[in-house]
Amino acid sequence: MRGVGMVSDLPLVIFGLHIITLAVLYGFLALVLGLVWRDLDRGSRAERAWLVVLDGGAAGLAVGQRLPLTARAVMTLGRTADNDICLPDPGVSATHATLSWRAGRWWLDDQGSRNGTVLNETRIVRPTLLCPGDVITLGQVRLRFEELTG
């Protein structure tokens, strides 16, 4: 008799395993969709920011030109072409400064540049939070930080 009871419980066990499998699958899909949504939201916010050229110095950048900021964790600014934003001005160091997207905000940090990084006419010595309208000076290049809010 014992064997008969086990056979009759088998469909119930299989049904339970199906429910557990579906729950795990849907939980995994929800997790993946949540991560994708978060990354898309982070990217869309970061890509709504740019630098506007106020003075191109010897870099040959046109006044009013917009340099978009992307959703990368860190963007480099400097004289050499391997930077995310290339500013070929002799007063700009090879890798002069970085812009970092952290905690939903943009931060500016000098990278030990020869002439320093200036924010609103003050030389920065540590990572500094950017606000719309801030003016960044690297060598003879002057850039205004802008972003869409809301």
C-alpha positions as CSV (number, residue, x, y, z in Angstrom):
1,M,0.0,0.0,0.0
2,R,2.8,2.3,0.7
3,G,4.0,2.3,-3.0
4,V,0.5,3.2,-4.2
5,G,0.4,6.3,-2.0
6,M,3.7,7.5,-3.4
7,V,2.4,7.1,-7.0
8,S,-0.7,9.1,-6.3
9,D,1.4,12.0,-4.7
10,L,3.6,12.2,-7.8
11,P,1.4,14.6,-9.9
12,L,1.1,16.9,-6.9
13,V,4.9,16.9,-6.5
14,I,5.4,17.6,-10.2
15,F,2.8,20.4,-10.1
16,G,4.7,22.0,-7.1
17,L,8.0,21.8,-8.9
18,H,6.4,23.6,-11.9
19,I,5.1,26.4,-9.6
20,I,8.5,26.8,-8.0
21,T,10.3,26.8,-11.4
22,L,7.8,29.5,-12.7
23,A,8.3,31.6,-9.6
24,V,12.1,31.5,-10.0
25,L,11.9,32.3,-13.7
26,Y,9.5,35.2,-13.2
27,G,11.6,36.5,-10.3
28,F,14.7,36.3,-12.5
29,L,13.0,38.2,-15.3
30,A,11.8,40.9,-12.9
31,L,15.3,41.3,-11.6
32,V,16.8,41.6,-15.1
33,L,14.1,44.1,-16.2
34,G,14.6,46.2,-13.1
35,L,18.4,46.4,-13.8
36,V,17.8,47.3,-17.4
37,W,15.3,50.0,-16.4
38,R,17.7,51.4,-13.9
39,D,20.5,51.6,-16.4
40,L,18.3,53.1,-19.1
41,D,17.1,55.7,-16.6
42,R,20.6,56.5,-15.4
43,G,21.8,56.8,-19.0
44,S,19.0,59.0,-20.1
45,R,19.6,61.4,-17.3
46,A,23.4,61.5,-17.9
47,E,22.9,62.1,-21.6
48,R,20.9,65.2,-20.9
49,A,24.0,67.1,-20.0
50,W,26.7,68.8,-22.1
51,L,29.5,71.3,-22.1
52,V,29.1,74.5,-24.2
53,V,32.2,76.1,-25.5
54,L,32.6,79.7,-24.3
55,D,36.2,80.1,-25.5
56,G,37.9,77.4,-27.6
57,G,41.4,78.7,-26.9
58,A,43.9,77.2,-29.3
59,A,41.8,73.9,-29.4
60,G,39.9,75.2,-32.5
61,L,36.5,74.6,-30.9
62,A,33.7,76.8,-32.1
63,V,32.0,79.1,-29.5
64,G,28.6,77.7,-28.8
65,Q,29.6,74.2,-29.8
66,R,27.9,71.5,-27.5
67,L,30.0,68.6,-26.3
68,P,27.6,65.9,-25.0
69,L,28.3,64.0,-21.9
70,T,27.5,60.3,-22.0
71,A,26.4,57.8,-19.4
72,R,29.9,56.5,-18.9
73,A,30.9,56.3,-15.3
74,V,34.0,58.5,-16.0
75,M,34.7,60.8,-18.9
76,T,38.2,62.2,-19.5
77,L,39.0,65.7,-20.8
78,G,42.5,66.4,-22.1
79,R,44.8,67.4,-25.0
80,T,45.3,63.9,-26.5
81,A,42.9,62.2,-28.9
82,D,42.4,59.2,-26.5
83,N,40.3,61.4,-24.2
84,D,36.5,61.3,-24.3
85,I,36.5,65.1,-24.9
86,C,39.6,66.2,-26.8
87,L,40.8,69.8,-26.2
88,P,44.0,70.2,-28.2
89,D,45.0,73.4,-26.5
90,P,48.7,73.7,-25.4
91,G,47.6,74.8,-21.9
92,V,45.6,71.6,-21.4
93,S,47.4,68.5,-20.1
94,A,47.3,65.2,-21.8
95,T,44.6,63.9,-19.4
96,H,43.6,67.1,-17.6
97,A,40.4,66.4,-15.8
98,T,37.6,63.9,-15.4
99,L,33.8,64.2,-15.3
100,S,32.2,61.4,-13.2
101,W,28.5,60.4,-13.1
102,R,27.9,59.4,-9.4
103,A,24.8,59.3,-7.3
104,G,22.8,60.9,-10.1
105,R,25.1,64.0,-10.5
106,W,28.1,65.1,-12.4
107,W,31.4,65.7,-10.6
108,L,34.5,67.4,-11.9
109,D,38.0,66.3,-10.8
110,D,41.5,67.6,-11.7
111,Q,43.9,64.8,-12.7
112,G,47.1,66.5,-11.5
113,S,47.2,68.8,-14.5
114,R,50.0,71.3,-15.0
115,N,47.8,74.4,-15.1
116,G,45.0,73.1,-12.8
117,T,41.3,72.9,-13.4
118,V,39.3,76.0,-12.6
119,L,35.6,76.0,-11.7
120,N,33.9,79.3,-11.6
121,E,37.3,81.1,-11.3
122,T,38.4,78.9,-8.4
123,R,41.0,76.2,-8.8
124,I,39.6,72.8,-7.6
125,V,41.7,70.4,-5.5
126,R,39.1,67.6,-4.9
127,P,36.1,66.2,-6.8
128,T,33.6,69.0,-7.0
129,L,29.9,68.7,-7.8
130,L,28.8,70.5,-11.0
131,C,25.7,72.7,-11.2
132,P,24.1,74.0,-14.4
133,G,25.8,77.2,-15.5
134,D,29.1,76.4,-13.9
135,V,32.1,77.5,-16.0
136,I,35.1,75.1,-16.3
137,T,38.5,76.4,-17.5
138,L,41.2,74.1,-18.7
139,G,44.2,75.9,-20.2
140,Q,42.6,78.6,-22.4
141,V,39.5,76.6,-23.0
142,R,36.3,77.7,-21.2
143,L,33.3,75.5,-21.0
144,R,29.8,76.0,-19.4
145,F,28.2,72.9,-17.9
146,E,24.5,72.5,-18.8
147,E,21.9,69.8,-18.1
148,L,18.2,69.4,-18.4
149,T,16.6,69.0,-15.0
150,G,13.4,67.2,-14.0
